[in-house]
Each structure stands twice: as C-alpha cells, then as structure tokens.
C-alpha cells in the first residue's frame, strides 16, 4: 500500500469513527505496584479489525490501549484496529502498546490532567527500528488541547488543529501547516537514531514534507 493511500484510509476512518454508534467497555484490573496498594487500571485490548468508541468517561487511573498482535505490518485494511475516545478525561495517563495497524483518536472534548501524558510503547522489542513511513504503523489523531506524547516507538502523531508536544518538543499546526487538514509528525528511526518527519496533509489527500 502506498503512503498516499494510507492517508486516504486514515481520513476515511476518522469519518467512520465519528459516525459509529458502537461503544467498548473498559476492563478494570487490580494491579499491585511494588507489592503495595492495588491500583485500578483500564485496559482496552483491541482485536484485529475491531473499532471501539469510548465516550463520556473520566479516568483517574491509568488507561492502556493494547493492539492485537495479529495487526501486522502487511495486514489488510480490514484488520486495522481503532479506538475513538470522545469527551474523556485522562487524569492518570494513557498508554498505547502496539507495533502496527492501529488508529487511536482523541476527540475535541477530551482532556488531560496535570502530569498526565500519552506514552507509546512497542509491543515487540526492537521492532521500531524496522518500521518506515510506508508501513502500517500506529497512529494517534489529536483533536483536543493539552496532549503531551512520549515515545521511543515508531508512531505517527496527527493534529487537525490543536498544538501538541512530542518527546518534549512543541508542534503547532497553525504555524507549520495552517492551510491543510492535518499536521502529521512521525517518530521513526534512521538506523539506531530516533528521528522526526513533519508532513502537511490536505483535505484532497495531498502530502507535503515540511522542513
């Protein structure tokens, strides 16, 4: 699949998610940190090809989205996993675990408490260094304010308007891609070095590499 076609699918998927009426349920799990007080966690385990919509939730505990290992680098589009959070408050952080073929969307009504960040982790050790822009890597679509992303994995972070922070650096769509539908920043590896690629993505599915 070409890079341009992957973005066509991304835009179509966003529209489908906004219209989808299905919803997923959280799976609270008791987890003992260092053998001390149990901490409730919400773990959304996405099956390959599954789409979940989670709305109107306030999470004071950590939230984890785990992508099905069956979502592979060369999997067909119908096996892409997706979760759309709408009007959700993340006060304990959000962790995304996965390598390929997933879309996590944060709607405009979502919010993050002080010190709460999005942490992205690879599911397979060392796989991030093998992923390129053309692959079906995990993508995070941001439509809300105050999102800070921390990652050593390969991931695409896209914004349809709000500023965001990726590994300590701020990115502004208004400054970098004011006339396009999305600003996309990809965390990928050049050998063993983590690097970042900035793209402007238009409503007509055009893709422009930014300096």
Secondary structure, DSSP 8 states (H G I E B T S, - for coil): --HHHHHHHHHHHHHHHHH--------EEEEESTTSSEEEEEEEEE-TT-EEEEES-EESS-EEEEE-TT--TT--GGG-EEEEEES-EESS-EEEE-SBSEEEEE-TT-EE-TT--EEEE-SSTTGGGG--TTS-BEEEEE-SSSEEEEESS-EEEEESS--EEETTEEE-HHHH-TTSSEEEEEEEEETTEEEEEEEEE-TTS-EEEE-
